Amino acid sequence: MIALIQRVTQAAVTAEGETVGAIGRGILVLLGVERDDTVADAKRLAERVVGYRIFADAEDKMNLDVRDVQGEMLIVSQFTLAADTRKGRRPSFSSAGSPQQAQTLYHAFADAVSSLNVPVATGRFAANMQVSLINDGPVTFTLTSP
């Protein structure tokens, strides 16, 4: 699994003109699922993202995680993160998980984050979505499941 995480002051996702998820301060997660990913991978990656220290402490050092700042998380499925872009001018998606697998693991990831006491908002799986955000920093990282 691949999580592109961005520290935000706010973020929202709309589908068909309707806001389906929105947060204030927290983390926007763009989540990609690859063919060999499992529910265990989703849970482990959720723990990593929740515990990742990307928020500034009183000394302006990144020592706080999303729970420390009472932040929220917006999770958006992002099929294109599984693209192989190493050659040519068109991405290959041969390593991407199937839609059924991706939906199962997307929900497993969101449930795992919620179980770690982080308020969660989500996009609409497999929909054409528009994501808006105010990236704080900007601070952006890519995390993968072990």
N, CA, C and O of each residue as an XYZ file, in Angstrom:
584
protein
N       0.846     -1.172      0.000
C       0.000      0.000      0.000
C       0.888      1.229      0.000
O       2.007      1.219      0.513
N       0.367      2.267     -0.578
C       1.091      3.532     -0.672
C       0.196      4.630     -0.117
O      -0.964      4.762     -0.508
N       0.750      5.416      0.802
C       0.013      6.564      1.338
C       0.835      7.816      1.079
O       1.934      7.973      1.610
N       0.297      8.694      0.267
C       0.881     10.020      0.086
C       0.169     10.898      1.106
O      -1.036     11.129      1.004
N       0.924     11.386      2.092
C       0.296     12.155      3.169
C       0.732     13.609      3.096
O       1.889     13.920      2.810
N      -0.222     14.490      3.361
C       0.045     15.919      3.341
C      -0.513     16.539      4.619
O      -1.670     16.325      4.981
N       0.334     17.305      5.288
C      -0.126     18.043      6.463
C      -0.932     19.228      5.955
O      -0.454     20.008      5.132
N      -2.166     19.357      6.454
C      -3.058     20.391      5.948
C      -3.674     21.203      7.079
O      -3.794     20.739      8.213
N      -4.062     22.432      6.736
C      -4.873     23.217      7.671
C      -6.344     22.980      7.393
O      -7.192     23.197      8.259
N      -6.652     22.525      6.161
C      -7.999     22.092      5.810
C      -7.945     21.360      4.494
O      -7.053     21.590      3.678
N      -8.914     20.466      4.288
C      -9.010     19.726      3.034
C     -10.440     19.257      2.866
O     -11.162     19.040      3.839
N     -10.835     19.106      1.604
C     -12.183     18.630      1.301
C     -12.156     17.863     -0.013
O     -11.293     18.088     -0.862
N     -13.104     16.964     -0.163
C     -13.250     16.213     -1.401
C     -14.718     16.255     -1.814
O     -15.624     16.061     -1.004
N     -14.918     16.515     -3.107
C     -16.269     16.542     -3.647
C     -16.397     15.486     -4.743
O     -15.427     15.136     -5.415
N     -17.616     14.993     -4.900
C     -17.938     14.055     -5.970
C     -19.309     14.452     -6.502
O     -20.260     14.609     -5.737
N     -19.401     14.609     -7.803
C     -20.650     15.017     -8.449
C     -21.224     16.284     -7.822
O     -22.435     16.408     -7.637
N     -20.331     17.227     -7.495
C     -20.740     18.516     -6.956
C     -21.097     18.518     -5.481
O     -21.456     19.565     -4.941
N     -21.009     17.376     -4.818
C     -21.359     17.262     -3.398
C     -20.095     17.061     -2.563
O     -19.261     16.219     -2.895
N     -19.949     17.826     -1.483
C     -18.829     17.597     -0.572
C     -19.104     16.307      0.183
O     -20.092     16.200      0.910
N     -18.224     15.327      0.005
C     -18.425     14.028      0.644
C     -17.511     13.825      1.849
O     -17.736     12.917      2.649
N     -16.488     14.658      1.986
C     -15.592     14.581      3.129
C     -14.837     15.879      3.288
O     -14.429     16.489      2.300
N     -14.646     16.312      4.535
C     -13.905     17.548      4.793
C     -13.309     17.488      6.191
O     -13.897     16.916      7.109
N     -12.135     18.087      6.338
C     -11.488     18.176      7.647
C     -10.890     19.567      7.821
O     -10.722     20.323      6.864
N     -10.575     19.877      9.080
C      -9.773     21.044      9.405
C      -8.322     20.598      9.484
O      -7.841     19.879      8.607
N      -7.633     21.016     10.518
C      -6.223     20.674     10.686
C      -6.042     19.165     10.769
O      -6.766     18.474     11.486
N      -5.064     18.671     10.023
C      -4.807     17.238     10.070
C      -3.992     16.764      8.896
O      -3.073     17.440      8.434
N      -4.356     15.558      8.410
C      -3.607     14.903      7.346
C      -4.560     14.490      6.231
O      -5.580     13.845      6.475
N      -4.212     14.869      5.007
C      -4.875     14.351      3.821
C      -4.067     13.140      3.379
O      -2.857     13.237      3.172
N      -4.737     11.994      3.234
C      -4.082     10.765      2.793
C      -4.637     10.384      1.431
O      -5.840     10.171      1.280
N      -3.760     10.299      0.444
C      -4.104      9.718     -0.845
C      -3.595      8.286     -0.781
O      -2.395      8.063     -0.624
N      -4.497      7.307     -0.902
C      -4.174      5.912     -0.613
C      -4.267      5.051     -1.867
O      -5.307      4.990     -2.522
N      -3.162      4.390     -2.186
C      -3.122      3.466     -3.323
C      -2.929      2.040     -2.854
O      -2.195      1.787     -1.899
N      -3.585      1.110     -3.521
C      -3.513     -0.309     -3.162
C      -2.847     -1.076     -4.296
O      -3.186     -0.914     -5.468
N      -1.881     -1.925     -3.907
C      -1.196     -2.763     -4.883
C      -1.652     -4.212     -4.744
O      -2.209     -4.611     -3.721
N      -1.406     -4.975     -5.777
C      -1.925     -6.336     -5.915
C      -1.647     -7.243     -4.711
O      -2.520     -8.027     -4.340
N      -0.490     -7.166     -4.101
C      -0.127     -8.081     -3.018
C      -0.473     -7.561     -1.626
O      -0.114     -8.199     -0.637
N      -1.148     -6.441     -1.521
C      -1.479     -5.855     -0.217
C      -2.564     -6.660      0.494
O      -3.403     -7.305     -0.135
N      -2.519     -6.601      1.841
C      -3.443     -7.357      2.686
C      -4.075     -6.437      3.725
O      -3.675     -5.282      3.871
N      -5.060     -6.957      4.440
C      -5.680     -6.215      5.537
C      -4.634     -5.898      6.603
O      -4.655     -4.815      7.188
N      -3.727     -6.828      6.857
C      -2.658     -6.575      7.832
C      -1.803     -5.389      7.388
O      -1.397     -4.577      8.220
N      -1.526     -5.279      6.091
C      -0.769     -4.136      5.567
C      -1.533     -2.839      5.799
O      -0.946     -1.824      6.176
N      -2.849     -2.876      5.573
C      -3.670     -1.679      5.767
C      -3.624     -1.226      7.223
O      -3.493     -0.033      7.498
N      -3.729     -2.160      8.146
C      -3.700     -1.815      9.570
C      -2.336     -1.267      9.977
O      -2.252     -0.285     10.715
N      -1.280     -1.895      9.498
C       0.074     -1.440      9.839
C       0.342     -0.053      9.255
O       0.931      0.795      9.925
N      -0.081      0.183      8.023
C       0.131      1.493      7.415
C      -0.687      2.555      8.141
O      -0.220      3.682      8.309
N      -1.887      2.218      8.569
C      -2.705      3.160      9.347
C      -1.979      3.554     10.628
O      -1.951      4.730     10.989
N      -1.397      2.584     11.311
C      -0.633      2.881     12.534
C       0.548      3.801     12.239
O       0.832      4.721     13.006
N       1.230      3.549     11.133
C       2.375      4.392     10.755
C       1.943      5.820     10.473
O       2.572      6.766     10.947
N       0.861      5.984      9.696
C       0.405      7.324      9.341
C      -0.058      8.075     10.584
O       0.308      9.234     10.779
N      -0.856      7.427     11.422
C      -1.353      8.076     12.645
C      -0.190      8.476     13.552
O      -0.219      9.552     14.149
N       0.814      7.641     13.664
C       1.933      7.916     14.558
C       3.047      8.747     13.962
O       4.001      9.092     14.659
N       2.943      9.081     12.668
C       4.012      9.820     12.008
C       4.065     11.249     12.531
O       3.067     11.969     12.499
N       5.214     11.645     13.002
C       5.365     12.945     13.666
C       5.698     14.026     12.644
O       6.857     14.238     12.288
N       4.642     14.705     12.181
C       4.819     15.731     11.148
C       4.281     17.096     11.574
O       4.251     18.032     10.775
N       3.858     17.206     12.827
C       3.347     18.474     13.336
C       4.369     19.075     14.297
O       5.047     18.358     15.032
N       4.466     20.396     14.276
C       5.479     21.105     15.061
C       5.117     21.157     16.537
O       3.957     21.339     16.908
N       6.141     20.991     17.369
C       5.974     21.171     18.813
C       6.248     22.632     19.165
O       6.360     23.475     18.274
N       6.356     22.932     20.447
C       6.571     24.307     20.908
C       7.905     24.881     20.416
O       8.066     26.099     20.350
N       8.855     24.016     20.072
C      10.155     24.464     19.572
C      10.228     24.419     18.040
O      11.311     24.523     17.464
N       9.066     24.263     17.382
C       8.937     24.236     15.934
C       9.666     23.057     15.290
O      10.144     23.155     14.160
N       9.746     21.944     16.020
C      10.319     20.710     15.493
C       9.185     19.721     15.246
O       8.221     19.677     16.010
N       9.297     18.932     14.188
C       8.270     17.940     13.878
C       8.357     16.786     14.865
O       9.014     15.780     14.597
N       7.694     16.933     16.004
C       7.704     15.918     17.049
C       6.317     15.436     17.443
O       6.196     14.570     18.310
N       5.271     15.971     16.832
C       3.911     15.633     17.229
C       3.191     14.886     16.111
O       3.388     15.171     14.930
N       2.350     13.922     16.502
C       1.537     13.232     15.501
C       0.137     13.832     15.470
O      -0.163     14.762     16.219
N      -0.710     13.303     14.611
C      -2.040     13.866     14.400
C      -2.894     13.833     15.669
O      -3.710     14.729     15.888
N      -2.714     12.817     16.496
C      -3.482     12.758     17.750
C      -3.013     13.823     18.734
O      -3.819     14.391     19.470
N      -1.712     14.092     18.746
C      -1.157     15.096     19.668
C      -1.746     16.478     19.421
O      -1.841     17.286     20.345
N      -2.139     16.753     18.187
C      -2.676     18.080     17.847
C      -4.196     18.058     17.675
O      -4.792     19.010     17.172
N      -4.812     16.947     18.105
C      -6.265     16.764     17.954
C      -6.698     16.976     16.503
O      -7.723     17.599     16.225
N      -5.894     16.442     15.596
C      -6.166     16.598     14.174
C      -7.123     15.546     13.638
O      -7.538     14.624     14.339
N      -7.452     15.722     12.375
C      -8.360     14.822     11.679
C      -7.640     14.240     10.467
O      -6.539     14.667     10.120
N      -8.283     13.250      9.824
C      -7.694     12.663      8.637
C      -8.750     12.520      7.543
O      -9.841     11.999      7.775
N      -8.401     12.992      6.353
C      -9.232     12.806      5.171
C      -8.534     11.775      4.293
O      -7.392     11.972      3.877
N      -9.233     10.670      4.013
C      -8.651      9.560      3.260
C      -9.353      9.462      1.912
O     -10.575      9.333      1.834
N      -8.543      9.526      0.848
C      -9.071      9.520     -0.515
C      -8.391      8.402     -1.294
O      -7.163      8.329     -1.330
N      -9.177      7.533     -1.914
C      -8.590      6.472     -2.730
C      -7.887      7.098     -3.941
O      -8.391      8.038     -4.556
N      -6.719      6.555     -4.261
C      -5.897      7.144     -5.327
C      -5.253      6.018     -6.132
O      -4.101      5.650     -5.901
N      -6.004      5.491     -7.062
C      -5.578      4.377     -7.908
C      -4.230      4.643     -8.577
O      -3.409      3.733     -8.690
N      -3.994      5.864     -9.016
C      -2.800      6.163     -9.809
C      -1.496      6.075     -9.017
O      -0.420      6.063     -9.615
N      -1.566      6.014     -7.687
C      -0.333      5.846     -6.911
C       0.331      4.501     -7.182
O       1.533      4.352     -6.959
N      -0.425      3.529     -7.655
C       0.123      2.209     -7.949
C       0.728      2.123     -9.349
O       1.107      1.039     -9.791
N       0.820      3.229    -10.036
C       1.338      3.231    -11.412
C       2.832      2.948    -11.461
O       3.593      3.382    -10.595
N       3.233      2.219    -12.483
C       4.647      2.035    -12.795
C       4.973      3.071    -13.866
O       4.464      3.006    -14.985
N       5.829      4.028    -13.510
C       6.167      5.130    -14.419
C       7.638      5.092    -14.852
O       8.177      6.093    -15.324
N       8.275      3.938    -14.689
C       9.711      3.852    -14.945
C      10.099      3.980    -16.407
O      11.238      4.339    -16.705
N       9.187      3.696    -17.325
C       9.559      3.810    -18.733
C       8.362      4.235    -19.560
O       7.210      4.095    -19.150
N       8.667      4.754    -20.722
C       7.620      5.170    -21.640
C       6.951      6.472    -21.235
O       7.391      7.172    -20.323
N       5.874      6.771    -21.946
C       5.149      8.014    -21.699
C       3.739      7.771    -21.205
O       2.933      8.698    -21.127
N       3.440      6.526    -20.872
C       2.116      6.191    -20.363
C       2.290      5.254    -19.171
O       3.034      4.278    -19.271
N       1.626      5.522    -18.046
C       1.802      4.665    -16.873
C       1.177      3.285    -17.080
O       0.200      3.121    -17.811
N       1.772      2.311    -16.412
C       1.224      0.959    -16.390
C       0.614      0.730    -15.007
O       1.175      1.156    -13.998
N      -0.517      0.066    -14.966
C      -1.180     -0.204    -13.697
C      -1.219     -1.696    -13.388
O      -2.112     -2.163    -12.681
N      -0.254     -2.444    -13.917
C      -0.249     -3.893    -13.741
C      -0.038     -4.318    -12.288
O      -0.413     -5.430    -11.918
N       0.547     -3.466    -11.467
C       0.754     -3.838    -10.063
C      -0.366     -3.360     -9.143
O      -0.328     -3.619     -7.940
N      -1.358     -2.668     -9.694
C      -2.463     -2.155     -8.881
C      -3.385     -3.292     -8.447
O      -3.569     -4.272     -9.169
N      -3.955     -3.144     -7.264
C      -4.938     -4.104     -6.791
C      -6.217     -4.017     -7.595
O      -6.494     -3.000     -8.231
N      -6.993     -5.083     -7.567
C      -8.290     -5.075     -8.246
C      -9.214     -4.086     -7.542
O      -8.988     -3.760     -6.377
N     -10.242     -3.607     -8.222
C     -11.169     -2.683     -7.567
C     -11.776     -3.252     -6.287
O     -11.927     -2.525     -5.305
N     -12.126     -4.542     -6.280
C     -12.711     -5.149     -5.085
C     -11.706     -5.175     -3.934
O     -12.042     -4.830     -2.802
N     -10.486     -5.583     -4.227
C      -9.434     -5.622     -3.209
C      -9.156     -4.216     -2.695
O      -9.044     -4.005     -1.487
N      -9.044     -3.260     -3.605
C      -8.735     -1.887     -3.212
C      -9.835     -1.317     -2.314
O      -9.543     -0.647     -1.323
N     -11.082     -1.576     -2.653
C     -12.177     -1.061     -1.823
C     -12.142     -1.675     -0.432
O     -12.328     -0.969      0.559
N     -11.906     -2.973     -0.346
C     -11.819     -3.646      0.952
C     -10.691     -3.059      1.792
O     -10.879     -2.783      2.977
N      -9.529     -2.869      1.192
C      -8.369     -2.372      1.940
C      -8.485     -0.887      2.255
O      -7.992     -0.438      3.289
N      -9.120     -0.127      1.389
C      -9.388      1.293      1.648
C     -10.241      1.423      2.911
O      -9.942      2.229      3.793
N     -11.294      0.630      2.985
C     -12.162      0.676      4.168
C     -11.447      0.129      5.408
O     -11.645      0.642      6.509
N     -10.624     -0.900      5.241
C      -9.854     -1.437      6.370
C      -8.898     -0.378      6.913
O      -8.740     -0.248      8.127
N      -8.264      0.375      6.021
C      -7.362      1.448      6.433
C      -8.134      2.517      7.209
O      -7.711      2.925      8.291
N      -9.258      2.970      6.662
C     -10.068      4.008      7.322
C     -10.566      3.526      8.690
O     -10.541      4.279      9.663
N     -11.013      2.280      8.759
C     -11.479      1.729     10.039
C     -10.346      1.654     11.052
O     -10.549      1.925     12.236
N      -9.148      1.286     10.590
C      -7.996      1.200     11.490
C      -7.617      2.580     12.021
O      -7.294      2.715     13.201
N      -7.652      3.597     11.177
C      -7.365      4.967     11.628
C      -8.393      5.390     12.665
O      -8.038      5.935     13.711
N      -9.648      5.145     12.382
C     -10.718      5.511     13.314
C     -10.561      4.798     14.655
O     -10.812      5.389     15.705
N     -10.147      3.534     14.624
C      -9.968      2.777     15.867
C      -8.806      3.316     16.699
O      -8.690      3.005     17.884
N      -7.950      4.122     16.077
C      -6.828      4.744     16.782
C      -7.195      6.143     17.288
O      -6.324      6.949     17.613
N      -8.481      6.409     17.345
C      -9.023      7.652     17.910
C      -8.679      8.903     17.113
O      -8.406      9.960     17.681
N      -8.695      8.771     15.806
C      -8.516      9.919     14.925
C      -9.816     10.094     14.141
O     -10.267      9.152     13.489
N     -10.427     11.276     14.190
C     -11.633     11.507     13.384
C     -11.308     11.355     11.899
O     -10.317     11.900     11.412
N     -12.150     10.612     11.186
C     -11.898     10.270      9.790
C     -13.026     10.784      8.896
O     -14.208     10.647      9.213
N     -12.630     11.373      7.779
C     -13.546     11.681      6.683
C     -12.988     10.963      5.466
O     -11.780     10.741      5.374
N     -13.855     10.600      4.534
C     -13.393      9.871      3.355
C     -13.982     10.461      2.085
O     -14.943     11.230      2.101
N     -13.365     10.067      0.999
C     -13.921     10.372     -0.306
C     -14.943      9.306     -0.660
O     -15.404      8.565      0.208
N     -15.291      9.232     -1.923
C     -16.221      8.213     -2.417
C     -15.422      7.278     -3.302
O     -14.932      7.684     -4.356
N     -15.286      6.037     -2.884
C     -14.436      5.080     -3.589
C     -14.825      4.973     -5.063
O     -16.004      4.851     -5.397
N     -13.825      5.020     -5.934
C     -13.936      4.838     -7.385
C     -14.719      5.941     -8.096
O     -15.055      5.803     -9.272
N     -15.005      7.017     -7.399
C     -15.711      8.137     -8.032
C     -14.703      9.112     -8.632
O     -13.530      9.118     -8.259
N     -15.175      9.930     -9.561
C     -14.377     11.045    -10.044
C     -14.506     12.136     -8.982
O     -15.584     12.698     -8.788
N     -13.410     12.427     -8.304
C     -13.440     13.359     -7.171
C     -12.563     14.571     -7.445
O     -11.611     14.512     -8.224
N     -12.906     15.663     -6.790
C     -12.086     16.867     -6.800
C     -11.639     17.092     -5.357
O     -12.461     17.165     -4.443
N     -10.336     17.200     -5.171
C      -9.764     17.371     -3.842
C      -9.206     18.784     -3.737
O      -8.453     19.235     -4.600
N      -9.585     19.472     -2.668
C      -9.012     20.792     -2.406
C      -8.338     20.742     -1.049
O      -8.804     20.062     -0.134
N      -7.243     21.466     -0.928
C      -6.513     21.447      0.333
C      -5.685     22.703      0.475
O      -5.339     23.367     -0.503
N      -5.379     23.006      1.717
C      -4.359     24.000      2.024
C      -3.255     23.228      2.709
O      -3.374     22.843      3.873
N      -2.172     23.005      1.968
C      -1.034     22.233      2.452
C      -0.266     23.108      3.428
O       0.115     24.229      3.088
N      -0.039     22.621      4.612
C       0.615     23.367      5.677
C       2.105     23.103      5.644
O       2.550     22.034      6.061
N       2.876     24.043      5.163
C       4.329     23.910      5.126
C       4.934     24.358      3.810
O       5.578     25.408      3.792
N       4.779     23.658      2.734
C       4.118     22.367      2.559
C       4.911     21.229      3.163
O       6.142     21.228      3.151
N       4.178     20.254      3.694
C       4.777     19.040      4.248
C       4.083     17.865      3.581
O       2.879     17.670      3.747
N       4.843     17.085      2.827
C       4.306     15.942      2.091
C       5.298     14.786      2.173
O       6.499     14.968      1.974
N       4.772     13.579      2.474
C       5.614     12.380      2.555
C       4.895     11.219      1.873
O       3.668     11.202      1.775
N       5.676     10.258      1.408
C       5.133      9.000      0.901
C       5.526      7.902      1.875
O       6.706      7.714      2.170
N       4.522      7.174      2.374
C       4.758      6.027      3.244
C       4.233      4.785      2.547
O       3.223      4.840      1.845
N       4.915      3.674      2.739
C       4.454      2.417      2.166
C       4.325      1.376      3.267
O       4.951      1.488      4.320
N       3.512      0.373      3.012
C       3.383     -0.695      3.996
C       4.660     -1.533      3.964
O       5.287     -1.680      2.916
N       5.031     -2.068      5.094
C       6.292     -2.837      5.162
C       6.258     -4.120      4.351
O       7.243     -4.857      4.320
